[in-house]
Amino acid sequence: MTRRMIGLCDMDAFYAQCEQKRLGIDPTLPLVVLQWDLLIAVNYPARKFGIKRMTKLPEARKMCPDLVVIHVATYKDGEMEAKYHPDPNNKTHKVSLDLYRRESIKIVNLFKSTLPTAEIEKASVDESFIDFTVPVQNTLLERYPDLASFPTDSPLEMDTPLPPPPQDVTWPLETMVIPILSDDEGTPEDAINTTTPHQESPTTWHDIGLSIAAELLAKVRSEILQTLGYTTSAGIARNKFLAKLAASYKKPASQSVLRNSAIPSYLRPMPFQKIRFLGGKLGAVIAEEYDVQTVGELLSISLSEIQRKFGSEALWVYQVFRGIDISEVKEKPPVNKSMLASKNLPKPIRGDGDVLQWVQVLCSELAVRLLEARETGTVWPKTIALHTRQAGDGATRSKQSHFPFVRNLTREVIVTAVMKLWKELHGTDAERAANPNVPNMKIINIAVSFNGVEALEQGQRGIEGFLGRERTHASTSTDHVTIPAVKEEPNEAEKMDYLCRTCKKTLTVPVERDDPEEIRSAKLESLKAEHEDYHFAQRLSRQDVVVLGGAKRRTSPGGQAAPKKKKRKEENITSYFQKK
């Protein structure tokens, strides 16, 4: 694990940069991006005035009278695409993040074209991990051909130690090498831009590899700036956890390298609750249990002691305090397998006459996103789902059905499918009025999702797909899904947890930095609905009569296909820089 070279590239105040570029605004001007009354992005010139993402807009204007304020684009009823409305209203508009998604795709594509042999993982809308191990290995063998084979007269053959590495490492410009500090030198942050000499260690081959990775990352960051106009900050280290920490060492428009020899002194003085996933309840419990604040204070606690106190979380906690992270950089599909549009309603839906407006708005967003995805390939969703939540009820009701392929996708096609689901899920005003057991409708959240978005089957690509038989599938519904407790949400890319009460499994869904609250909630609701559909399918296979949409329907028993075995990824690197 210590022989990997991992980078994390983070866009500097990404939403703000996107809007600055869209409008041709001078990047030195203070600028914030607004969603309703919340600041969701603050550029670095604005941060110099003390403005933060939690700052209220009136206060921010007082702190910086010349502040440029831009509200995100929004969808409005009757419009087929998002626009920058002068006075968007939460009661009539739906937030759109389409611009940022499109720009994020451009950046990831540039990573892939500039670094064809590296592994790229899009971690969030503005962050990407890069595994430089393979391209670094190739460059090492070009520059140091003696590494390609062991000496013919060596009796140890493949176990022959590597020759000593060169000691004159050249680091690219604008690269900060995080220093090795002694205990009396303060924190690594205190060492930025200092001229005081620091403790050094002999150069290793891994240091040489990190320097090559820094060259490659500096090149791709320059390409992003020249081609797309965005500045970035980056970190390079031996794993994903440390690379992310290094990326925040100095911002903006900089990159930092954390060598193996500097890891202990970098982590020891760090307040451990600043580490991702330790800023919430788990971190608070650890701080209270051991009366500690820094990573260094926790290093003396044994693994068995942590396991006794924290159970399944213990190994991860123990390893992260020592800079250990075994997770791999894994490329994700170019198109998400699910798409979701959601709205927390300021005015609840109380009847059929209130629902069409919001269904049209949500379906406009999904139509735009699916059409954009189809520009990169012949993809289509397998199912479409409707999710609603009532006021005073911690449960989400969902219903989904097969989404048949159509040649010309429009908003109206999606609206028709959703309104059918609405009728099956909630009935009509007349049906609800005739049933005294049905409570009054007061829906405060509505979401529409595409699931199973993937390449079309061969038959659907040709004329048979356009004119062939349409398969029919029964809709499925899930009711009364308990909303779980969610971990505290740092403003970074992370995960939200959902504990299923049926199978007792904890499921996770990734959320992105700068995701608004309604997007985070909608992603979690989509995960719960999909998981409940899995349990529904299991129940369906075990019984003859199940309840669907309020009525009993007879079904046939069925079985489930055996899970596919995950293929092991082939290894293609030398013994020293072995990727495990």
C-alpha positions as CSV (number, residue, x, y, z in Angstrom):
1,M,0.0,0.0,0.0
2,T,2.9,2.4,0.7
3,R,4.0,2.2,-2.9
4,R,1.0,3.7,-4.6
5,M,1.0,7.3,-5.8
6,I,-2.5,8.8,-5.4
7,G,-3.6,12.3,-6.2
8,L,-6.7,14.3,-5.3
9,C,-7.6,17.2,-7.6
10,D,-10.1,19.7,-6.1
11,M,-11.7,22.6,-8.1
12,D,-11.3,25.9,-6.2
13,A,-14.8,27.1,-5.2
14,F,-16.2,25.3,-8.2
15,Y,-19.7,26.7,-8.4
16,A,-18.4,30.2,-8.1
17,Q,-15.8,29.6,-10.8
18,C,-18.5,28.2,-13.1
19,E,-20.6,31.3,-12.7
20,Q,-17.6,33.6,-13.1
21,K,-16.7,31.9,-16.3
22,R,-20.3,31.9,-17.6
23,L,-20.7,35.6,-17.1
24,G,-17.1,36.6,-18.0
25,I,-16.6,38.2,-14.5
26,D,-13.1,39.1,-13.4
27,P,-11.9,36.3,-11.1
28,T,-10.4,38.8,-8.7
29,L,-13.8,40.1,-7.8
30,P,-15.6,38.7,-4.6
31,L,-18.4,36.5,-5.7
32,V,-20.9,34.1,-4.0
33,V,-23.4,31.7,-5.4
34,L,-26.8,31.7,-3.8
35,Q,-29.5,29.1,-3.5
36,W,-32.6,30.7,-2.0
37,D,-31.2,32.4,1.1
38,L,-28.2,30.2,1.5
39,L,-24.6,30.7,0.2
40,I,-23.5,27.5,-1.4
41,A,-20.2,28.7,-2.8
42,V,-17.9,31.5,-1.8
43,N,-14.8,32.3,-4.0
44,Y,-11.5,33.1,-2.5
45,P,-11.5,36.9,-3.0
46,A,-14.8,36.9,-1.0
47,R,-13.3,34.8,1.7
48,K,-10.7,37.5,2.4
49,F,-13.6,39.6,3.7
50,G,-14.5,36.9,6.2
51,I,-17.5,35.6,4.2
52,K,-18.2,31.9,4.7
53,R,-20.8,29.5,3.4
54,M,-22.8,29.7,6.6
55,T,-22.8,33.5,6.4
56,K,-26.3,35.1,5.8
57,L,-26.5,37.2,2.6
58,P,-27.4,40.5,4.3
59,E,-24.4,40.1,6.6
60,A,-22.2,39.2,3.6
61,R,-23.2,42.4,1.8
62,K,-22.3,44.4,4.9
63,M,-18.9,42.7,5.0
64,C,-18.3,43.3,1.3
65,P,-20.5,46.0,-0.3
66,D,-19.1,45.2,-3.8
67,L,-20.0,41.5,-3.5
68,V,-21.3,39.9,-6.7
69,V,-24.3,37.6,-5.9
70,I,-25.5,35.1,-8.4
71,H,-28.5,32.8,-7.8
72,V,-28.3,29.3,-9.3
73,A,-30.4,28.5,-12.3
74,T,-33.9,27.3,-11.6
75,Y,-36.7,25.4,-13.4
76,K,-40.1,27.1,-13.6
77,D,-43.4,25.5,-14.5
78,G,-44.0,25.7,-18.2
79,E,-40.3,26.0,-19.1
80,M,-38.4,23.1,-20.7
81,E,-35.0,24.2,-19.4
82,A,-33.5,25.9,-16.4
83,K,-32.9,29.6,-16.6
84,Y,-31.3,32.3,-14.5
85,H,-34.5,34.1,-13.3
86,P,-34.1,37.5,-11.8
87,D,-36.2,36.8,-8.7
88,P,-36.6,33.0,-8.3
89,N,-39.1,31.9,-5.6
90,N,-38.9,28.7,-3.7
91,K,-42.6,28.4,-3.9
92,T,-42.6,28.3,-7.7
93,H,-39.1,27.3,-8.9
94,K,-36.9,24.2,-8.6
95,V,-33.1,24.5,-8.3
96,S,-31.0,23.3,-11.2
97,L,-27.3,22.2,-10.9
98,D,-27.1,21.2,-14.6
99,L,-24.3,23.7,-15.4
100,Y,-22.0,22.3,-12.7
101,R,-22.7,18.7,-13.7
102,R,-21.8,19.5,-17.4
103,E,-18.6,21.3,-16.5
104,S,-17.6,18.5,-14.1
105,I,-18.0,16.0,-17.0
106,K,-15.7,18.1,-19.1
107,I,-13.0,18.1,-16.4
108,V,-13.1,14.4,-15.9
109,N,-12.9,13.8,-19.6
110,L,-9.8,16.0,-19.7
111,F,-8.2,14.0,-16.9
112,K,-8.8,10.8,-19.0
113,S,-7.4,12.2,-22.2
114,T,-4.4,13.8,-20.6
115,L,-3.6,10.7,-18.3
116,P,-4.7,7.7,-20.4
117,T,-2.9,5.1,-18.3
118,A,-4.0,6.5,-14.9
119,E,-7.1,5.4,-13.0
120,I,-9.6,8.2,-12.6
121,E,-12.3,8.2,-10.0
122,K,-14.8,11.1,-9.9
123,A,-15.3,11.5,-6.1
124,S,-17.8,14.4,-6.4
125,V,-18.9,17.1,-8.7
126,D,-15.7,19.0,-8.0
127,E,-13.2,16.3,-6.9
128,S,-11.4,13.5,-8.6
129,F,-8.9,10.9,-7.3
130,I,-6.1,9.8,-9.6
131,D,-4.0,6.7,-9.2
132,F,-0.7,7.6,-10.8
133,T,1.0,4.2,-10.1
134,V,1.0,2.9,-13.7
135,P,2.1,6.1,-15.5
136,V,4.7,6.7,-12.8
137,Q,6.1,3.2,-13.2
138,N,6.3,3.7,-16.9
139,T,8.2,6.9,-16.5
140,L,10.5,5.4,-13.9
141,L,11.5,2.7,-16.3
142,E,12.2,5.2,-19.0
143,R,14.4,7.4,-16.8
144,Y,16.0,4.6,-14.8
145,P,16.2,1.5,-17.2
146,D,18.3,-0.4,-14.6
147,L,15.1,-0.9,-12.6
148,A,13.6,-3.1,-15.3
149,S,15.7,-6.1,-14.4
150,F,18.0,-7.4,-11.6
151,P,21.8,-7.8,-12.2
152,T,22.6,-11.1,-13.9
153,D,25.2,-12.0,-11.3
154,S,22.9,-11.4,-8.4
155,P,22.2,-14.6,-6.4
156,L,19.0,-13.1,-5.0
157,E,17.4,-12.6,-8.5
158,M,14.0,-11.0,-8.0
159,D,14.7,-10.4,-4.3
160,T,17.7,-8.2,-5.2
161,P,17.4,-4.9,-3.4
162,L,16.8,-1.8,-5.5
163,P,19.8,0.4,-6.2
164,P,20.0,3.6,-4.1
165,P,17.7,6.4,-5.5
166,P,19.1,9.7,-6.6
167,Q,19.0,12.2,-3.8
168,D,18.5,15.4,-5.9
169,V,14.7,15.3,-6.3
170,T,13.2,18.0,-8.6
171,W,9.7,19.1,-7.7
172,P,7.5,21.0,-10.1
173,L,6.8,24.7,-9.6
174,E,4.0,25.6,-7.3
175,T,4.4,22.3,-5.5
176,M,4.5,22.4,-1.7
177,V,6.4,19.6,-0.1
178,I,5.0,19.2,3.3
179,P,7.9,19.3,5.7
180,I,8.9,16.9,8.5
181,L,8.5,18.7,11.7
182,S,9.9,18.0,15.1
183,D,7.6,18.1,18.1
184,D,8.6,21.7,19.0
185,E,8.0,23.1,15.5
186,G,4.2,23.4,15.7
187,T,1.8,22.2,13.1
188,P,2.5,21.6,9.4
189,E,0.1,24.6,8.7
190,D,2.6,26.8,10.6
191,A,5.3,25.8,8.2
192,I,3.7,27.0,5.0
193,N,5.9,29.5,3.2
194,T,8.4,29.5,6.1
195,T,12.2,29.8,5.4
196,T,13.1,27.9,8.6
197,P,15.0,24.7,7.7
198,H,13.2,21.5,8.7
199,Q,14.2,18.0,9.6
200,E,14.8,16.0,6.4
201,S,15.1,12.3,5.6
202,P,16.9,10.4,2.8
203,T,15.1,10.3,-0.5
204,T,13.4,7.0,-1.3
205,W,12.2,5.6,-4.6
206,H,8.7,6.3,-3.4
207,D,9.7,10.0,-3.1
208,I,10.9,9.8,-6.7
209,G,7.6,8.3,-7.7
210,L,5.7,11.1,-5.9
211,S,7.8,13.7,-7.8
212,I,6.8,12.2,-11.1
213,A,3.2,12.1,-10.1
214,A,3.5,15.8,-9.1
215,E,4.8,16.5,-12.6
216,L,1.9,14.7,-14.2
217,L,-0.7,16.4,-12.0
218,A,0.8,19.8,-12.6
219,K,0.5,19.2,-16.3
220,V,-3.2,18.2,-16.2
221,R,-4.0,21.1,-13.8
222,S,-2.4,23.5,-16.3
223,E,-4.4,21.9,-19.1
224,I,-7.6,22.4,-17.1
225,L,-6.7,26.1,-16.6
226,Q,-5.7,26.7,-20.2
227,T,-8.6,24.8,-21.8
228,L,-11.5,25.3,-19.4
229,G,-10.4,28.3,-17.3
230,Y,-10.6,26.7,-13.9
231,T,-8.0,26.8,-11.1
232,T,-7.5,23.7,-8.9
233,S,-5.8,22.6,-5.7
234,A,-4.3,19.1,-5.4
235,G,-2.7,16.7,-3.0
236,I,-0.4,13.7,-3.7
237,A,0.4,10.9,-1.2
238,R,0.4,7.2,-0.8
239,N,-3.4,6.7,-0.4
240,K,-6.7,8.5,-0.9
241,F,-7.1,9.6,2.7
242,L,-3.7,11.3,2.8
243,A,-4.0,12.8,-0.7
244,K,-7.3,14.5,0.4
245,L,-5.6,15.9,3.5
246,A,-2.6,17.1,1.5
247,A,-4.9,18.9,-1.0
248,S,-6.2,21.2,1.7
249,Y,-2.6,22.0,2.9
250,K,-2.5,25.2,0.8
251,K,-5.3,26.7,-1.3
252,P,-6.1,28.0,-3.9
253,A,-4.2,27.1,-7.1
254,S,-1.5,25.0,-5.6
255,Q,-0.6,21.4,-5.1
256,S,1.1,19.7,-2.1
257,V,3.0,16.5,-1.7
258,L,3.0,14.4,1.5
259,R,5.9,12.0,1.6
260,N,5.9,8.9,3.8
261,S,8.5,10.3,6.1
262,A,6.3,13.4,6.8
263,I,3.1,11.5,7.6
264,P,3.6,11.1,11.4
265,S,4.5,14.7,12.1
266,Y,1.7,15.8,9.8
267,L,-1.0,13.8,11.5
268,R,0.1,14.0,15.2
269,P,-0.9,17.6,15.9
270,M,-4.1,17.5,13.8
271,P,-7.4,17.9,15.6
272,F,-8.9,14.5,14.8
273,Q,-12.5,15.8,14.6
274,K,-11.4,17.6,11.4
275,I,-10.9,14.3,9.7
276,R,-13.8,13.4,7.4
277,F,-16.5,11.2,9.1
278,L,-15.1,12.1,12.5
279,G,-16.7,15.5,12.8
280,G,-20.0,14.1,13.9
281,K,-21.3,11.7,16.6
282,L,-18.4,9.2,16.4
283,G,-15.8,11.9,16.8
284,A,-17.7,13.5,19.7
285,V,-17.9,10.1,21.5
286,I,-14.2,9.4,21.0
287,A,-13.3,12.9,22.3
288,E,-15.5,12.4,25.4
289,E,-14.4,8.9,26.1
290,Y,-10.7,9.6,26.0
291,D,-10.6,13.3,26.7
292,V,-8.4,14.0,23.7
293,Q,-8.3,16.5,20.8
294,T,-5.5,15.5,18.5
295,V,-4.5,12.4,16.5
296,G,-1.2,12.1,18.5
297,E,-3.1,11.8,21.8
298,L,-5.0,8.7,20.4
299,L,-2.0,6.8,19.1
300,S,-1.3,5.1,22.4
301,I,-4.7,3.5,22.5
302,S,-4.6,-0.1,21.4
303,L,-6.8,-1.7,18.7
304,S,-8.3,-4.1,21.2
305,E,-9.3,-1.2,23.4
306,I,-10.9,0.7,20.5
307,Q,-12.7,-2.5,19.4
308,R,-14.1,-3.0,22.8
309,K,-15.6,0.6,22.8
310,F,-16.6,1.0,19.2
311,G,-17.1,-2.4,17.6
312,S,-17.2,-2.4,13.8
313,E,-15.9,1.1,13.5
314,A,-12.8,0.4,15.4
315,L,-10.5,-0.9,12.7
316,W,-11.2,2.1,10.4
317,V,-10.6,4.5,13.3
318,Y,-7.3,2.8,14.3
319,Q,-6.0,2.8,10.8
320,V,-7.0,6.3,9.8
321,F,-5.1,7.8,12.8
322,R,-2.0,6.1,11.4
323,G,-2.5,7.2,7.8
324,I,-3.6,3.8,6.6
325,D,-6.3,3.7,3.8
326,I,-6.7,0.5,1.7
327,S,-9.5,1.8,-0.5
328,E,-8.6,1.8,-4.2
329,V,-9.2,4.4,-6.9
330,K,-12.0,3.0,-9.0
331,E,-13.3,4.5,-12.2
332,K,-17.1,5.1,-12.2
333,P,-19.4,4.6,-15.2
334,P,-19.6,7.7,-17.4
335,V,-23.4,7.8,-16.8
336,N,-25.0,7.4,-13.4
337,K,-27.2,4.4,-13.1
338,S,-29.9,6.6,-11.5
339,M,-31.1,10.1,-12.0
340,L,-33.3,11.9,-9.5
341,A,-35.1,15.2,-9.3
342,S,-36.6,16.2,-6.0
343,K,-38.4,19.1,-4.4
344,N,-39.1,20.0,-0.8
345,L,-42.4,21.8,-1.1
346,P,-42.9,25.1,0.7
347,K,-46.6,24.7,0.1
348,P,-47.8,21.1,0.5
349,I,-49.7,19.2,-2.2
350,R,-53.3,18.7,-0.9
351,G,-55.0,17.4,-4.0
352,D,-54.6,16.3,-7.6
353,G,-54.8,19.9,-8.8
354,D,-51.6,20.8,-7.0
355,V,-49.4,18.0,-8.2
356,L,-49.1,18.5,-12.0
357,Q,-47.1,21.8,-11.6
358,W,-44.3,20.1,-9.7
359,V,-44.4,16.9,-11.7
360,Q,-43.8,19.0,-14.9
361,V,-40.9,20.9,-13.3
362,L,-39.2,17.7,-12.1
363,C,-39.8,15.9,-15.4
364,S,-38.2,18.9,-17.3
365,E,-35.0,18.4,-15.3
366,L,-34.9,14.6,-15.9
367,A,-35.6,15.1,-19.6
368,V,-32.6,17.4,-19.9
369,R,-30.3,15.1,-18.0
370,L,-31.4,11.9,-19.9
371,L,-31.0,13.7,-23.3
372,E,-27.5,14.9,-22.3
373,A,-26.6,11.3,-21.2
374,R,-27.8,10.0,-24.6
375,E,-25.4,12.3,-26.4
376,T,-22.6,10.1,-25.1
377,G,-24.2,6.7,-25.8
378,T,-27.4,4.8,-26.3
379,V,-28.5,4.7,-22.7
380,W,-32.0,4.3,-21.3
381,P,-33.5,3.8,-17.9
382,K,-35.2,0.5,-17.0
383,T,-37.7,2.0,-14.6
384,I,-39.2,5.3,-13.5
385,A,-40.2,5.9,-9.9
386,L,-42.3,8.4,-8.0
387,H,-41.5,9.1,-4.3
388,T,-43.7,11.2,-1.9
389,R,-43.6,12.1,1.8
390,Q,-46.4,13.3,3.9
391,A,-46.1,16.0,6.6
392,G,-45.8,14.5,10.1
393,D,-44.8,11.1,8.7
394,G,-41.3,9.9,8.7
395,A,-42.0,7.5,5.8
396,T,-41.6,7.8,2.1
397,R,-44.1,6.1,-0.3
398,S,-42.8,5.0,-3.6
399,K,-44.0,3.4,-6.8
400,Q,-42.1,2.4,-9.9
401,S,-42.8,0.9,-13.2
402,H,-41.0,-0.1,-16.4
403,F,-40.2,2.9,-18.6
404,P,-40.6,1.8,-22.2
405,F,-38.2,3.1,-24.9
406,V,-39.4,6.0,-27.1
407,R,-37.7,7.5,-30.1
408,N,-38.4,11.1,-29.3
409,L,-38.0,11.8,-25.5
410,T,-40.0,14.8,-24.3
411,R,-41.0,16.1,-20.9
412,E,-44.6,15.1,-21.7
413,V,-43.6,11.4,-22.1
414,I,-42.1,11.4,-18.6
415,V,-45.1,13.4,-17.1
416,T,-47.6,10.9,-18.5
417,A,-45.7,8.0,-16.8
418,V,-45.4,9.9,-13.5
419,M,-49.0,10.9,-13.4
420,K,-50.0,7.2,-13.9
421,L,-47.8,6.3,-10.9
422,W,-49.4,9.1,-8.9
423,K,-52.9,7.7,-9.5
424,E,-51.7,4.2,-8.6
425,L,-50.0,5.4,-5.4
426,H,-52.5,8.0,-4.1
427,G,-55.6,7.4,-6.1
428,T,-57.8,10.4,-7.1
429,D,-59.4,13.1,-5.0
430,A,-62.8,11.3,-5.4
431,E,-61.4,8.0,-4.3
432,R,-59.7,9.4,-1.3
433,A,-62.9,11.3,-0.3
434,A,-64.9,8.1,-0.5
435,N,-62.6,6.3,1.9
436,P,-62.9,7.6,5.4
437,N,-59.8,5.7,6.5
438,V,-57.5,7.7,4.2
439,P,-55.9,10.7,6.0
440,N,-56.0,14.1,4.5
441,M,-53.2,14.6,1.9
442,K,-50.4,16.9,2.8
443,I,-47.3,16.0,0.8
444,I,-44.2,18.0,1.6
445,N,-41.7,16.3,-0.7
446,I,-42.0,14.8,-4.2
447,A,-39.3,13.2,-6.3
448,V,-39.1,11.4,-9.6
449,S,-36.2,9.1,-10.5
450,F,-34.9,7.1,-13.4
451,N,-33.3,3.8,-12.3
452,G,-31.2,1.2,-14.1
453,V,-29.8,3.7,-16.6
454,E,-27.5,1.7,-18.9
455,A,-26.8,0.9,-22.5
456,L,-29.8,-0.3,-24.6
457,E,-30.1,-3.9,-25.6
458,Q,-29.2,-4.6,-29.2
459,G,-32.8,-5.1,-30.3
460,Q,-33.7,-1.6,-28.9
461,R,-31.0,0.1,-31.0
462,G,-32.4,-0.9,-34.3
463,I,-35.8,-0.6,-35.9
464,E,-37.1,-3.4,-33.7
465,G,-36.5,-1.3,-30.7
466,F,-38.6,1.5,-32.2
467,L,-41.4,-0.6,-33.5
468,G,-41.1,-3.8,-31.5
469,R,-43.3,-5.3,-28.8
470,E,-43.6,-3.3,-25.6
471,R,-43.0,-5.3,-22.5
472,T,-45.4,-4.8,-19.6
473,H,-44.4,-4.9,-16.0
474,A,-46.4,-4.5,-12.9
475,S,-45.7,-1.4,-10.8
476,T,-44.3,-1.9,-7.4
477,S,-44.8,0.2,-4.3
478,T,-43.1,0.7,-1.0
479,D,-44.8,2.3,2.0
480,H,-43.8,3.5,5.4
481,V,-40.0,3.4,5.1
482,T,-38.6,4.8,8.3
483,I,-36.2,7.7,7.8
484,P,-32.9,6.8,9.5
485,A,-30.6,9.0,11.5
486,V,-28.0,10.5,9.2
487,K,-24.4,11.3,10.2
488,E,-23.4,14.9,10.5
489,E,-22.7,16.3,7.0
490,P,-19.4,18.1,6.5
491,N,-19.3,20.3,3.5
492,E,-17.2,17.8,1.6
493,A,-17.8,14.7,-0.5
494,E,-19.0,12.0,1.8
495,K,-21.6,9.4,2.4
496,M,-25.0,9.2,4.1
497,D,-26.1,6.1,5.9
498,Y,-29.4,4.2,6.0
499,L,-30.1,1.3,8.4
500,C,-32.7,-1.1,6.9
501,R,-34.9,-2.4,9.7
502,T,-35.8,-5.4,7.6
503,C,-32.3,-6.9,7.0
504,K,-30.4,-4.8,9.5
505,K,-27.9,-3.8,6.8
506,T,-26.4,-0.3,6.7
507,L,-26.4,1.1,3.2
508,T,-24.6,4.2,2.1
509,V,-25.1,6.7,-0.7
510,P,-22.5,9.2,-1.7
511,V,-23.3,12.9,-1.5
512,E,-21.3,15.6,-3.1
513,R,-19.6,18.7,-1.7
514,D,-22.0,21.7,-2.2
515,D,-25.0,19.4,-2.6
516,P,-28.0,21.4,-1.4
517,E,-30.0,19.8,1.4
518,E,-32.9,18.8,-0.9
519,I,-30.5,16.9,-3.2
520,R,-28.9,15.1,-0.2
521,S,-32.4,14.1,1.1
522,A,-33.6,13.0,-2.3
523,K,-30.5,10.8,-2.9
524,L,-31.1,9.1,0.4
525,E,-34.8,8.7,-0.4
526,S,-34.0,7.1,-3.7
527,L,-31.6,4.6,-2.0
528,K,-34.2,3.6,0.5
529,A,-36.9,3.2,-2.2
530,E,-34.6,1.0,-4.3
531,H,-33.6,-1.1,-1.3
532,E,-37.2,-1.6,-0.3
533,D,-38.0,-2.7,-3.8
534,Y,-35.4,-5.4,-3.3
535,H,-37.2,-6.7,-0.2
536,F,-40.5,-6.4,-2.0
537,A,-39.2,-8.7,-4.8
538,Q,-38.1,-11.2,-2.1
539,R,-41.5,-11.2,-0.6
540,L,-43.1,-11.6,-4.0
541,S,-41.0,-14.7,-4.7
542,R,-42.2,-16.3,-1.4
543,Q,-45.9,-15.8,-1.5
544,D,-48.9,-16.1,-3.8
545,V,-50.8,-13.0,-2.8
546,V,-49.3,-9.6,-2.1
547,V,-50.7,-6.1,-1.7
548,L,-50.0,-3.7,-4.6
549,G,-51.4,-0.2,-4.7
550,G,-54.0,-1.0,-2.1
551,A,-55.5,-4.0,-3.9
552,K,-54.7,-7.7,-3.7
553,R,-53.2,-9.3,-6.8
554,R,-52.2,-12.9,-7.4
555,T,-48.7,-13.5,-8.4
556,S,-46.6,-16.6,-9.2
557,P,-43.6,-17.6,-7.1
558,G,-40.3,-16.8,-8.5
559,G,-36.6,-17.0,-7.8
560,Q,-33.6,-14.8,-7.9
561,A,-30.6,-15.1,-10.0
562,A,-27.4,-16.0,-8.3
563,P,-25.2,-13.0,-7.8
564,K,-22.4,-12.6,-10.2
565,K,-18.9,-13.1,-9.0
566,K,-16.8,-10.0,-9.0
567,K,-13.8,-10.3,-11.4
568,R,-10.5,-9.6,-9.9
569,K,-8.7,-6.8,-11.6
570,E,-5.5,-7.9,-13.4
571,E,-2.3,-6.5,-12.0
572,N,0.1,-4.9,-14.4
573,I,2.9,-3.2,-12.5
574,T,6.3,-4.2,-11.3
575,S,7.1,-5.8,-8.0
576,Y,8.2,-2.6,-6.3
577,F,5.3,-0.5,-7.3
578,Q,2.8,-3.3,-6.9
579,K,-0.8,-2.2,-6.7
580,K,-2.6,-4.2,-4.1
